[in-house]
């Protein structure tokens, strides 16, 4: 056996070991958390959001799944200027029903993010979980000096790709 043959075999062995090592670690993406960690992460997303705002959104999504679209919006919009605008409420209801027809009835939801423009103006983002496609929900709450926390803007669509930071 020549020295060239030995060097070639050692080199091939090194390449095989290196490839195996890299292959093992290339399949572990540290940016993606494990499913059991997701539930804890979701709970902490809204840790600094006032509890009455969180509970109104939770109640909205729970009613949306169980009691129907009209009841969900009626309770969410109670005391809000939006709730006083019949045309706007009817539009929200019809668009939500349309989304349910297109993507299947909503089965759940996930908290995505929130931001505070000030102490009195907060925006929350959620993902609506439908069988065929997610929906993006954005709620803006205002702390009125007279009414307390009221919802002043609701937006939802099927543009869930805009929830990623690179969009």
Buried (B, 14 or more C-beta within 10 A) or exposed (E): EEEEEEEEEEEEEEEEEEEEEEEEEEEEEEEEEEEEEEEEEEEEBBEEBBEEBBEBBBBBBBBBBEEBBBEBBBBBBEEBBBBEEEEBBEEBBEBBEEBBEEBEEBEEBBBBEBEEEEEEBBBBBBBBBBEEEBBBBBBBBBBBEEEEBBBBEBEBEBEBEEBEEEE
